[in-house]
């Protein structure tokens, strides 16, 4: 059997999002969860638990996104005056 890109799904405190997926994507997530469960010995993995790790993997391997993140972190950001007073002009 080919090695899947995802490994064991960590049990982490989730942030709830409500999304709608096409039925074909849901079917693929169910099939992926079954395959991953067999490969890792976790049992069947709930499709909702796959989405986060898949997005993490996708963003980690997206070169354009990594470049954007690097450029944003290298660019100094202007900070607003937190005292509430305006600076003289």
mmCIF file as gemmi writes it, N, C-alpha and C atoms, coordinates in Angstrom:
data_model
loop_
_atom_site.group_PDB
_atom_site.id
_atom_site.type_symbol
_atom_site.label_atom_id
_atom_site.label_alt_id
_atom_site.label_comp_id
_atom_site.label_asym_id
_atom_site.label_entity_id
_atom_site.label_seq_id
_atom_site.pdbx_PDB_ins_code
_atom_site.Cartn_x
_atom_site.Cartn_y
_atom_site.Cartn_z
_atom_site.occupancy
_atom_site.B_iso_or_equiv
_atom_site.pdbx_formal_charge
_atom_site.auth_seq_id
_atom_site.auth_asym_id
_atom_site.pdbx_PDB_model_num
ATOM 1 N N . UNK Axp A 1 ? 0.838 -1.178 0 1 0 ? 1 A 1
ATOM 2 C CA . UNK Axp A 1 ? 0 0 0 1 0 ? 1 A 1
ATOM 3 C C . UNK Axp A 1 ? 0.885 1.243 0 1 0 ? 1 A 1
ATOM 4 N N . UNK Axp A 2 ? 0.509 2.251 -0.762 1 0 ? 2 A 1
ATOM 5 C CA . UNK Axp A 2 ? 1.25 3.508 -0.821 1 0 ? 2 A 1
ATOM 6 C C . UNK Axp A 2 ? 1.096 4.26 0.488 1 0 ? 2 A 1
ATOM 7 N N . UNK Axp A 3 ? 2.142 4.973 0.874 1 0 ? 3 A 1
ATOM 8 C CA . UNK Axp A 3 ? 2.105 5.751 2.113 1 0 ? 3 A 1
ATOM 9 C C . UNK Axp A 3 ? 1.305 7.032 1.874 1 0 ? 3 A 1
ATOM 10 N N . UNK Axp A 4 ? 0.338 7.298 2.732 1 0 ? 4 A 1
ATOM 11 C CA . UNK Axp A 4 ? -0.474 8.509 2.629 1 0 ? 4 A 1
ATOM 12 C C . UNK Axp A 4 ? 0.311 9.704 3.148 1 0 ? 4 A 1
ATOM 13 N N . UNK Axp A 5 ? -0.047 10.899 2.692 1 0 ? 5 A 1
ATOM 14 C CA . UNK Axp A 5 ? 0.653 12.112 3.1 1 0 ? 5 A 1
ATOM 15 C C . UNK Axp A 5 ? 0.388 12.48 4.549 1 0 ? 5 A 1
ATOM 16 N N . UNK Axp A 6 ? -0.77 12.106 5.075 1 0 ? 6 A 1
ATOM 17 C CA . UNK Axp A 6 ? -1.082 12.42 6.468 1 0 ? 6 A 1
ATOM 18 C C . UNK Axp A 6 ? -0.71 11.247 7.354 1 0 ? 6 A 1
ATOM 19 N N . UNK Axp A 7 ? -0.289 11.571 8.559 1 0 ? 7 A 1
ATOM 20 C CA . UNK Axp A 7 ? 0 10.544 9.555 1 0 ? 7 A 1
ATOM 21 C C . UNK Axp A 7 ? -1.102 10.525 10.593 1 0 ? 7 A 1
ATOM 22 N N . UNK Axp A 8 ? -0.771 10.113 11.8 1 0 ? 8 A 1
ATOM 23 C CA . UNK Axp A 8 ? -1.738 10.074 12.885 1 0 ? 8 A 1
ATOM 24 C C . UNK Axp A 8 ? -2.314 11.467 13.119 1 0 ? 8 A 1
ATOM 25 N N . UNK Axp A 9 ? -3.621 11.541 13.276 1 0 ? 9 A 1
ATOM 26 C CA . UNK Axp A 9 ? -4.304 12.815 13.492 1 0 ? 9 A 1
ATOM 27 C C . UNK Axp A 9 ? -4.244 13.138 14.983 1 0 ? 9 A 1
ATOM 28 N N . UNK Axp A 10 ? -3.598 14.271 15.35 1 0 ? 10 A 1
ATOM 29 C CA . UNK Axp A 10 ? -3.514 14.619 16.775 1 0 ? 10 A 1
ATOM 30 C C . UNK Axp A 10 ? -4.877 15.02 17.325 1 0 ? 10 A 1
ATOM 31 N N . UNK Axp A 11 ? -5.073 14.729 18.598 1 0 ? 11 A 1
ATOM 32 C CA . UNK Axp A 11 ? -6.306 15.125 19.269 1 0 ? 11 A 1
ATOM 33 C C . UNK Axp A 11 ? -6.051 16.488 19.88 1 0 ? 11 A 1
ATOM 34 N N . UNK Axp A 12 ? -6.498 17.528 19.202 1 0 ? 12 A 1
ATOM 35 C CA . UNK Axp A 12 ? -6.226 18.9 19.601 1 0 ? 12 A 1
ATOM 36 C C . UNK Axp A 12 ? -7.549 19.618 19.832 1 0 ? 12 A 1
ATOM 37 N N . UNK Axp A 13 ? -7.525 20.663 20.654 1 0 ? 13 A 1
ATOM 38 C CA . UNK Axp A 13 ? -8.755 21.429 20.885 1 0 ? 13 A 1
ATOM 39 C C . UNK Axp A 13 ? -9.11 22.162 19.596 1 0 ? 13 A 1
ATOM 40 N N . UNK Axp A 14 ? -10.248 21.852 19.011 1 0 ? 14 A 1
ATOM 41 C CA . UNK Axp A 14 ? -10.613 22.447 17.729 1 0 ? 14 A 1
ATOM 42 C C . UNK Axp A 14 ? -11.289 23.807 17.855 1 0 ? 14 A 1
ATOM 43 N N . UNK Axp A 15 ? -11.271 24.521 16.753 1 0 ? 15 A 1
ATOM 44 C CA . UNK Axp A 15 ? -12.044 25.744 16.582 1 0 ? 15 A 1
ATOM 45 C C . UNK Axp A 15 ? -13.15 25.361 15.603 1 0 ? 15 A 1
ATOM 46 N N . UNK Axp A 16 ? -14.368 25.612 15.961 1 0 ? 16 A 1
ATOM 47 C CA . UNK Axp A 16 ? -15.489 25.156 15.149 1 0 ? 16 A 1
ATOM 48 C C . UNK Axp A 16 ? -15.719 26.076 13.959 1 0 ? 16 A 1
ATOM 49 N N . UNK Axp A 17 ? -15.778 25.481 12.777 1 0 ? 17 A 1
ATOM 50 C CA . UNK Axp A 17 ? -16.139 26.161 11.54 1 0 ? 17 A 1
ATOM 51 C C . UNK Axp A 17 ? -17.28 25.385 10.902 1 0 ? 17 A 1
ATOM 52 N N . UNK Axp A 18 ? -18.179 26.085 10.281 1 0 ? 18 A 1
ATOM 53 C CA . UNK Axp A 18 ? -19.245 25.428 9.548 1 0 ? 18 A 1
ATOM 54 C C . UNK Axp A 18 ? -19.03 25.702 8.076 1 0 ? 18 A 1
ATOM 55 N N . UNK Axp A 19 ? -18.864 24.62 7.305 1 0 ? 19 A 1
ATOM 56 C CA . UNK Axp A 19 ? -18.629 24.765 5.868 1 0 ? 19 A 1
ATOM 57 C C . UNK Axp A 19 ? -19.522 23.798 5.111 1 0 ? 19 A 1
ATOM 58 N N . UNK Axp A 20 ? -19.699 24.079 3.844 1 0 ? 20 A 1
ATOM 59 C CA . UNK Axp A 20 ? -20.407 23.164 2.959 1 0 ? 20 A 1
ATOM 60 C C . UNK Axp A 20 ? -19.41 22.633 1.948 1 0 ? 20 A 1
ATOM 61 N N . UNK Axp A 21 ? -19.437 21.327 1.743 1 0 ? 21 A 1
ATOM 62 C CA . UNK Axp A 21 ? -18.557 20.681 0.78 1 0 ? 21 A 1
ATOM 63 C C . UNK Axp A 21 ? -19.393 19.983 -0.285 1 0 ? 21 A 1
ATOM 64 N N . UNK Axp A 22 ? -18.876 19.924 -1.492 1 0 ? 22 A 1
ATOM 65 C CA . UNK Axp A 22 ? -19.556 19.103 -2.5 1 0 ? 22 A 1
ATOM 66 C C . UNK Axp A 22 ? -19.568 17.643 -2.041 1 0 ? 22 A 1
ATOM 67 N N . UNK Axp A 23 ? -20.612 16.915 -2.417 1 0 ? 23 A 1
ATOM 68 C CA . UNK Axp A 23 ? -20.754 15.514 -2.007 1 0 ? 23 A 1
ATOM 69 C C . UNK Axp A 23 ? -19.551 14.676 -2.428 1 0 ? 23 A 1
ATOM 70 N N . UNK Axp A 24 ? -18.989 14.954 -3.59 1 0 ? 24 A 1
ATOM 71 C CA . UNK Axp A 24 ? -17.843 14.174 -4.072 1 0 ? 24 A 1
ATOM 72 C C . UNK Axp A 24 ? -16.634 14.347 -3.151 1 0 ? 24 A 1
ATOM 73 N N . UNK Axp A 25 ? -16.419 15.558 -2.646 1 0 ? 25 A 1
ATOM 74 C CA . UNK Axp A 25 ? -15.304 15.784 -1.733 1 0 ? 25 A 1
ATOM 75 C C . UNK Axp A 25 ? -15.56 15.063 -0.413 1 0 ? 25 A 1
ATOM 76 N N . UNK Axp A 26 ? -16.794 15.087 0.061 1 0 ? 26 A 1
ATOM 77 C CA . UNK Axp A 26 ? -17.121 14.37 1.299 1 0 ? 26 A 1
ATOM 78 C C . UNK Axp A 26 ? -16.88 12.872 1.123 1 0 ? 26 A 1
ATOM 79 N N . UNK Axp A 27 ? -17.29 12.316 0.009 1 0 ? 27 A 1
ATOM 80 C CA . UNK Axp A 27 ? -17.045 10.89 -0.247 1 0 ? 27 A 1
ATOM 81 C C . UNK Axp A 27 ? -15.552 10.588 -0.247 1 0 ? 27 A 1
ATOM 82 N N . UNK Axp A 28 ? -14.768 11.482 -0.862 1 0 ? 28 A 1
ATOM 83 C CA . UNK Axp A 28 ? -13.316 11.282 -0.883 1 0 ? 28 A 1
ATOM 84 C C . UNK Axp A 28 ? -12.723 11.386 0.52 1 0 ? 28 A 1
ATOM 85 N N . UNK Axp A 29 ? -13.226 12.302 1.329 1 0 ? 29 A 1
ATOM 86 C CA . UNK Axp A 29 ? -12.749 12.421 2.71 1 0 ? 29 A 1
ATOM 87 C C . UNK Axp A 29 ? -13.069 11.158 3.511 1 0 ? 29 A 1
ATOM 88 N N . UNK Axp A 30 ? -14.253 10.617 3.312 1 0 ? 30 A 1
ATOM 89 C CA . UNK Axp A 30 ? -14.63 9.372 4.001 1 0 ? 30 A 1
ATOM 90 C C . UNK Axp A 30 ? -13.689 8.244 3.58 1 0 ? 30 A 1
ATOM 91 N N . UNK Axp A 31 ? -13.441 8.131 2.269 1 0 ? 31 A 1
ATOM 92 C CA . UNK Axp A 31 ? -12.539 7.084 1.766 1 0 ? 31 A 1
ATOM 93 C C . UNK Axp A 31 ? -11.127 7.288 2.298 1 0 ? 31 A 1
ATOM 94 N N . UNK Axp A 32 ? -10.666 8.543 2.334 1 0 ? 32 A 1
ATOM 95 C CA . UNK Axp A 32 ? -9.331 8.838 2.85 1 0 ? 32 A 1
ATOM 96 C C . UNK Axp A 32 ? -9.253 8.492 4.332 1 0 ? 32 A 1
ATOM 97 N N . UNK Axp A 33 ? -10.281 8.844 5.088 1 0 ? 33 A 1
ATOM 98 C CA . UNK Axp A 33 ? -10.317 8.527 6.511 1 0 ? 33 A 1
ATOM 99 C C . UNK Axp A 33 ? -10.267 7.034 6.767 1 0 ? 33 A 1
ATOM 100 N N . UNK Axp A 34 ? -10.959 6.264 5.93 1 0 ? 34 A 1
ATOM 101 C CA . UNK Axp A 34 ? -10.911 4.803 6.066 1 0 ? 34 A 1
ATOM 102 C C . UNK Axp A 34 ? -9.509 4.282 5.771 1 0 ? 34 A 1
ATOM 103 N N . UNK Axp A 35 ? -8.902 4.77 4.688 1 0 ? 35 A 1
ATOM 104 C CA . UNK Axp A 35 ? -7.552 4.33 4.305 1 0 ? 35 A 1
ATOM 105 C C . UNK Axp A 35 ? -6.533 4.728 5.369 1 0 ? 35 A 1
ATOM 106 N N . UNK Axp A 36 ? -6.645 5.96 5.863 1 0 ? 36 A 1
ATOM 107 C CA . UNK Axp A 36 ? -5.714 6.435 6.889 1 0 ? 36 A 1
ATOM 108 C C . UNK Axp A 36 ? -5.867 5.633 8.179 1 0 ? 36 A 1
ATOM 109 N N . UNK Axp A 37 ? -7.093 5.327 8.534 1 0 ? 37 A 1
ATOM 110 C CA . UNK Axp A 37 ? -7.342 4.523 9.727 1 0 ? 37 A 1
ATOM 111 C C . UNK Axp A 37 ? -6.716 3.144 9.631 1 0 ? 37 A 1
ATOM 112 N N . UNK Axp A 38 ? -6.825 2.536 8.462 1 0 ? 38 A 1
ATOM 113 C CA . UNK Axp A 38 ? -6.194 1.224 8.259 1 0 ? 38 A 1
ATOM 114 C C . UNK Axp A 38 ? -4.676 1.336 8.329 1 0 ? 38 A 1
ATOM 115 N N . UNK Axp A 39 ? -4.117 2.393 7.697 1 0 ? 39 A 1
ATOM 116 C CA . UNK Axp A 39 ? -2.664 2.552 7.647 1 0 ? 39 A 1
ATOM 117 C C . UNK Axp A 39 ? -2.057 2.852 9.006 1 0 ? 39 A 1
ATOM 118 N N . UNK Axp A 40 ? -2.733 3.667 9.804 1 0 ? 40 A 1
ATOM 119 C CA . UNK Axp A 40 ? -2.173 4.093 11.094 1 0 ? 40 A 1
ATOM 120 C C . UNK Axp A 40 ? -2.663 3.257 12.267 1 0 ? 40 A 1
ATOM 121 N N . UNK Axp A 41 ? -3.664 2.416 12.044 1 0 ? 41 A 1
ATOM 122 C CA . UNK Axp A 41 ? -4.214 1.617 13.125 1 0 ? 41 A 1
ATOM 123 C C . UNK Axp A 41 ? -5.118 2.405 14.051 1 0 ? 41 A 1
ATOM 124 N N . UNK Axp A 42 ? -5.562 3.581 13.633 1 0 ? 42 A 1
ATOM 125 C CA . UNK Axp A 42 ? -6.444 4.426 14.453 1 0 ? 42 A 1
ATOM 126 C C . UNK Axp A 42 ? -7.901 4.021 14.359 1 0 ? 42 A 1
ATOM 127 N N . UNK Axp A 43 ? -8.243 3.182 13.446 1 0 ? 43 A 1
ATOM 128 C CA . UNK Axp A 43 ? -9.647 2.933 13.163 1 0 ? 43 A 1
ATOM 129 C C . UNK Axp A 43 ? -10.121 3.994 12.18 1 0 ? 43 A 1
ATOM 130 N N . UNK Axp A 44 ? -11.396 4.02 11.916 1 0 ? 44 A 1
ATOM 131 C CA . UNK Axp A 44 ? -11.933 4.976 10.953 1 0 ? 44 A 1
ATOM 132 C C . UNK Axp A 44 ? -11.741 6.396 11.478 1 0 ? 44 A 1
ATOM 133 N N . UNK Axp A 45 ? -11.199 7.274 10.625 1 0 ? 45 A 1
ATOM 134 C CA . UNK Axp A 45 ? -10.969 8.676 11.002 1 0 ? 45 A 1
ATOM 135 C C . UNK Axp A 45 ? -12.13 9.514 10.478 1 0 ? 45 A 1
ATOM 136 N N . UNK Axp A 46 ? -12.736 10.286 11.362 1 0 ? 46 A 1
ATOM 137 C CA . UNK Axp A 46 ? -13.851 11.163 10.997 1 0 ? 46 A 1
ATOM 138 C C . UNK Axp A 46 ? -13.393 12.146 9.926 1 0 ? 46 A 1
ATOM 139 N N . UNK Axp A 47 ? -14.136 12.285 8.828 1 0 ? 47 A 1
ATOM 140 C CA . UNK Axp A 47 ? -13.745 13.197 7.75 1 0 ? 47 A 1
ATOM 141 C C . UNK Axp A 47 ? -13.483 14.622 8.228 1 0 ? 47 A 1
ATOM 142 N N . UNK Axp A 48 ? -14.23 15.111 9.206 1 0 ? 48 A 1
ATOM 143 C CA . UNK Axp A 48 ? -14.034 16.474 9.706 1 0 ? 48 A 1
ATOM 144 C C . UNK Axp A 48 ? -12.652 16.652 10.332 1 0 ? 48 A 1
ATOM 145 N N . UNK Axp A 49 ? -12.101 15.586 10.902 1 0 ? 49 A 1
ATOM 146 C CA . UNK Axp A 49 ? -10.78 15.664 11.528 1 0 ? 49 A 1
ATOM 147 C C . UNK Axp A 49 ? -9.656 15.673 10.5 1 0 ? 49 A 1
ATOM 148 N N . UNK Axp A 50 ? -9.956 15.354 9.254 1 0 ? 50 A 1
ATOM 149 C CA . UNK Axp A 50 ? -8.94 15.347 8.197 1 0 ? 50 A 1
ATOM 150 C C . UNK Axp A 50 ? -8.686 16.734 7.623 1 0 ? 50 A 1
ATOM 151 N N . UNK Axp A 51 ? -9.686 17.578 7.646 1 0 ? 51 A 1
ATOM 152 C CA . UNK Axp A 51 ? -9.609 18.856 6.935 1 0 ? 51 A 1
ATOM 153 C C . UNK Axp A 51 ? -8.49 19.74 7.475 1 0 ? 51 A 1
ATOM 154 N N . UNK Axp A 52 ? -8.379 19.882 8.787 1 0 ? 52 A 1
ATOM 155 C CA . UNK Axp A 52 ? -7.318 20.707 9.373 1 0 ? 52 A 1
ATOM 156 C C . UNK Axp A 52 ? -5.921 20.239 8.984 1 0 ? 52 A 1
ATOM 157 N N . UNK Axp A 53 ? -5.587 18.957 9.232 1 0 ? 53 A 1
ATOM 158 C CA . UNK Axp A 53 ? -4.26 18.485 8.846 1 0 ? 53 A 1
ATOM 159 C C . UNK Axp A 53 ? -3.998 18.582 7.345 1 0 ? 53 A 1
ATOM 160 N N . UNK Axp A 54 ? -5.036 18.394 6.535 1 0 ? 54 A 1
ATOM 161 C CA . UNK Axp A 54 ? -4.854 18.53 5.084 1 0 ? 54 A 1
ATOM 162 C C . UNK Axp A 54 ? -4.533 19.979 4.714 1 0 ? 54 A 1
ATOM 163 N N . UNK Axp A 55 ? -5.209 20.922 5.345 1 0 ? 55 A 1
ATOM 164 C CA . UNK Axp A 55 ? -4.925 22.335 5.083 1 0 ? 55 A 1
ATOM 165 C C . UNK Axp A 55 ? -3.531 22.717 5.557 1 0 ? 55 A 1
ATOM 166 N N . UNK Axp A 56 ? -3.126 22.194 6.712 1 0 ? 56 A 1
ATOM 167 C CA . UNK Axp A 56 ? -1.767 22.461 7.216 1 0 ? 56 A 1
ATOM 168 C C . UNK Axp A 56 ? -0.745 21.965 6.208 1 0 ? 56 A 1
ATOM 169 N N . UNK Axp A 57 ? -0.94 20.74 5.743 1 0 ? 57 A 1
ATOM 170 C CA . UNK Axp A 57 ? -0.014 20.142 4.773 1 0 ? 57 A 1
ATOM 171 C C . UNK Axp A 57 ? 0.001 20.948 3.477 1 0 ? 57 A 1
ATOM 172 N N . UNK Axp A 58 ? -1.167 21.333 3.006 1 0 ? 58 A 1
ATOM 173 C CA . UNK Axp A 58 ? -1.271 22.111 1.775 1 0 ? 58 A 1
ATOM 174 C C . UNK Axp A 58 ? -0.527 23.437 1.904 1 0 ? 58 A 1
ATOM 175 N N . UNK Axp A 59 ? -0.785 24.167 2.999 1 0 ? 59 A 1
ATOM 176 C CA . UNK Axp A 59 ? -0.145 25.475 3.173 1 0 ? 59 A 1
ATOM 177 C C . UNK Axp A 59 ? 1.363 25.34 3.386 1 0 ? 59 A 1
ATOM 178 N N . UNK Axp A 60 ? 1.783 24.273 4.044 1 0 ? 60 A 1
ATOM 179 C CA . UNK Axp A 60 ? 3.213 24.067 4.292 1 0 ? 60 A 1
ATOM 180 C C . UNK Axp A 60 ? 3.982 23.788 3.003 1 0 ? 60 A 1
ATOM 181 N N . UNK Axp A 61 ? 3.3 23.264 1.998 1 0 ? 61 A 1
ATOM 182 C CA . UNK Axp A 61 ? 3.979 22.919 0.747 1 0 ? 61 A 1
ATOM 183 C C . UNK Axp A 61 ? 3.682 23.912 -0.375 1 0 ? 61 A 1
ATOM 184 N N . UNK Axp A 62 ? 2.949 24.975 -0.078 1 0 ? 62 A 1
ATOM 185 C CA . UNK Axp A 62 ? 2.635 25.993 -1.08 1 0 ? 62 A 1
ATOM 186 C C . UNK Axp A 62 ? 3.748 27.041 -1.075 1 0 ? 62 A 1
ATOM 187 N N . UNK Axp A 63 ? 4.599 27.009 -2.086 1 0 ? 63 A 1
ATOM 188 C CA . UNK Axp A 63 ? 5.759 27.899 -2.128 1 0 ? 63 A 1
ATOM 189 C C . UNK Axp A 63 ? 5.366 29.371 -2.179 1 0 ? 63 A 1
ATOM 190 N N . UNK Axp A 64 ? 4.321 29.695 -2.927 1 0 ? 64 A 1
ATOM 191 C CA . UNK Axp A 64 ? 3.894 31.094 -3.022 1 0 ? 64 A 1
ATOM 192 C C . UNK Axp A 64 ? 3.407 31.595 -1.664 1 0 ? 64 A 1
ATOM 193 N N . UNK Axp A 65 ? 2.698 30.757 -0.923 1 0 ? 65 A 1
ATOM 194 C CA . UNK Axp A 65 ? 2.222 31.141 0.397 1 0 ? 65 A 1
ATOM 195 C C . UNK Axp A 65 ? 3.397 31.326 1.355 1 0 ? 65 A 1
ATOM 196 N N . UNK Axp A 66 ? 4.371 30.424 1.3 1 0 ? 66 A 1
ATOM 197 C CA . UNK Axp A 66 ? 5.556 30.542 2.163 1 0 ? 66 A 1
ATOM 198 C C . UNK Axp A 66 ? 6.313 31.832 1.859 1 0 ? 66 A 1
ATOM 199 N N . UNK Axp A 67 ? 6.428 32.16 0.59 1 0 ? 67 A 1
ATOM 200 C CA . UNK Axp A 67 ? 7.118 33.397 0.19 1 0 ? 67 A 1
ATOM 201 C C . UNK Axp A 67 ? 6.359 34.614 0.717 1 0 ? 67 A 1
ATOM 202 N N . UNK Axp A 68 ? 5.048 34.598 0.6 1 0 ? 68 A 1
ATOM 203 C CA . UNK Axp A 68 ? 4.217 35.688 1.111 1 0 ? 68 A 1
ATOM 204 C C . UNK Axp A 68 ? 4.388 35.838 2.622 1 0 ? 68 A 1
ATOM 205 N N . UNK Axp A 69 ? 4.369 34.735 3.345 1 0 ? 69 A 1
ATOM 206 C CA . UNK Axp A 69 ? 4.528 34.788 4.802 1 0 ? 69 A 1
ATOM 207 C C . UNK Axp A 69 ? 5.893 35.347 5.187 1 0 ? 69 A 1
ATOM 208 N N . UNK Axp A 70 ? 6.939 34.918 4.449 1 0 ? 70 A 1
ATOM 209 C CA . UNK Axp A 70 ? 8.279 35.43 4.736 1 0 ? 70 A 1
ATOM 210 C C . UNK Axp A 70 ? 8.346 36.927 4.484 1 0 ? 70 A 1
ATOM 211 N N . UNK Axp A 71 ? 7.759 37.382 3.379 1 0 ? 71 A 1
ATOM 212 C CA . UNK Axp A 71 ? 7.826 38.813 3.054 1 0 ? 71 A 1
ATOM 213 C C . UNK Axp A 71 ? 7.013 39.629 4.059 1 0 ? 71 A 1
ATOM 214 N N . UNK Axp A 72 ? 5.899 39.1 4.535 1 0 ? 72 A 1
ATOM 215 C CA . UNK Axp A 72 ? 5.099 39.816 5.541 1 0 ? 72 A 1
ATOM 216 C C . UNK Axp A 72 ? 5.828 39.902 6.87 1 0 ? 72 A 1
ATOM 217 N N . UNK Axp A 73 ? 6.534 38.855 7.254 1 0 ? 73 A 1
ATOM 218 C CA . UNK Axp A 73 ? 7.232 38.886 8.537 1 0 ? 73 A 1
ATOM 219 C C . UNK Axp A 73 ? 8.488 39.749 8.465 1 0 ? 73 A 1
ATOM 220 N N . UNK Axp A 74 ? 9.045 39.951 7.263 1 0 ? 74 A 1
ATOM 221 C CA . UNK Axp A 74 ? 10.242 40.782 7.102 1 0 ? 74 A 1
ATOM 222 C C . UNK Axp A 74 ? 9.893 42.259 6.98 1 0 ? 74 A 1
ATOM 223 N N . UNK Axp A 75 ? 8.652 42.563 6.625 1 0 ? 75 A 1
ATOM 224 C CA . UNK Axp A 75 ? 8.223 43.944 6.454 1 0 ? 75 A 1
ATOM 225 C C . UNK Axp A 75 ? 7.824 44.523 7.804 1 0 ? 75 A 1
ATOM 226 N N . UNK Axp A 76 ? 8.49 45.61 8.232 1 0 ? 76 A 1
ATOM 227 C CA . UNK Axp A 76 ? 8.083 46.216 9.508 1 0 ? 76 A 1
ATOM 228 C C . UNK Axp A 76 ? 6.678 46.796 9.382 1 0 ? 76 A 1
ATOM 229 N N . UNK Axp A 77 ? 5.912 46.61 10.406 1 0 ? 77 A 1
ATOM 230 C CA . UNK Axp A 77 ? 4.532 47.097 10.395 1 0 ? 77 A 1
ATOM 231 C C . UNK Axp A 77 ? 4.439 48.372 11.202 1 0 ? 77 A 1
ATOM 232 N N . UNK Axp A 78 ? 3.637 49.309 10.728 1 0 ? 78 A 1
ATOM 233 C CA . UNK Axp A 78 ? 3.409 50.554 11.471 1 0 ? 78 A 1
ATOM 234 C C . UNK Axp A 78 ? 2.503 50.242 12.65 1 0 ? 78 A 1
ATOM 235 N N . UNK Axp A 79 ? 2.85 50.734 13.811 1 0 ? 79 A 1
ATOM 236 C CA . UNK Axp A 79 ? 2.043 50.517 15.006 1 0 ? 79 A 1
ATOM 237 C C . UNK Axp A 79 ? 1.237 51.778 15.292 1 0 ? 79 A 1
ATOM 238 N N . UNK Axp A 80 ? -0.013 51.591 15.621 1 0 ? 80 A 1
ATOM 239 C CA . UNK Axp A 80 ? -0.847 52.746 15.947 1 0 ? 80 A 1
ATOM 240 C C . UNK Axp A 80 ? -0.541 53.2 17.362 1 0 ? 80 A 1
ATOM 241 N N . UNK Axp A 81 ? -0.85 54.451 17.628 1 0 ? 81 A 1
ATOM 242 C CA . UNK Axp A 81 ? -0.663 55.009 18.963 1 0 ? 81 A 1
ATOM 243 C C . UNK Axp A 81 ? -1.739 54.415 19.866 1 0 ? 81 A 1
ATOM 244 N N . UNK Axp A 82 ? -1.354 53.62 20.833 1 0 ? 82 A 1
ATOM 245 C CA . UNK Axp A 82 ? -2.31 52.913 21.676 1 0 ? 82 A 1
ATOM 246 C C . UNK Axp A 82 ? -2.862 53.768 22.804 1 0 ? 82 A 1
ATOM 247 N N . UNK Axp A 83 ? -2.327 54.976 22.983 1 0 ? 83 A 1
ATOM 248 C CA . UNK Axp A 83 ? -2.804 55.821 24.084 1 0 ? 83 A 1
ATOM 249 C C . UNK Axp A 83 ? -4.127 56.48 23.761 1 0 ? 83 A 1
ATOM 250 N N . UNK Axp A 84 ? -4.507 56.46 22.512 1 0 ? 84 A 1
ATOM 251 C CA . UNK Axp A 84 ? -5.769 57.075 22.128 1 0 ? 84 A 1
ATOM 252 C C . UNK Axp A 84 ? -5.628 58.518 21.72 1 0 ? 84 A 1
ATOM 253 N N . UNK Axp A 85 ? -4.464 59.113 21.974 1 0 ? 85 A 1
ATOM 254 C CA . UNK Axp A 85 ? -4.278 60.51 21.573 1 0 ? 85 A 1
ATOM 255 C C . UNK Axp A 85 ? -3.683 60.557 20.185 1 0 ? 85 A 1
ATOM 256 N N . UNK Axp A 86 ? -4.013 61.625 19.485 1 0 ? 86 A 1
ATOM 257 C CA . UNK Axp A 86 ? -3.488 61.799 18.136 1 0 ? 86 A 1
ATOM 258 C C . UNK Axp A 86 ? -2.146 62.481 18.194 1 0 ? 86 A 1
ATOM 259 N N . UNK Axp A 87 ? -1.307 62.154 17.24 1 0 ? 87 A 1
ATOM 260 C CA . UNK Axp A 87 ? -0.002 62.808 17.148 1 0 ? 87 A 1
ATOM 261 C C . UNK Axp A 87 ? -0.182 64.123 16.455 1 0 ? 87 A 1
ATOM 262 N N . UNK Axp A 88 ? 0.566 65.17 16.86 1 0 ? 88 A 1
ATOM 263 C CA . UNK Axp A 88 ? 0.449 66.471 16.191 1 0 ? 88 A 1
ATOM 264 C C . UNK Axp A 88 ? 0.924 66.364 14.745 1 0 ? 88 A 1
ATOM 265 N N . UNK Axp A 89 ? 0.31 67.167 13.885 1 0 ? 89 A 1
ATOM 266 C CA . UNK Axp A 89 ? 0.69 67.17 12.451 1 0 ? 89 A 1
ATOM 267 C C . UNK Axp A 89 ? 1.539 68.342 12.094 1 0 ? 89 A 1
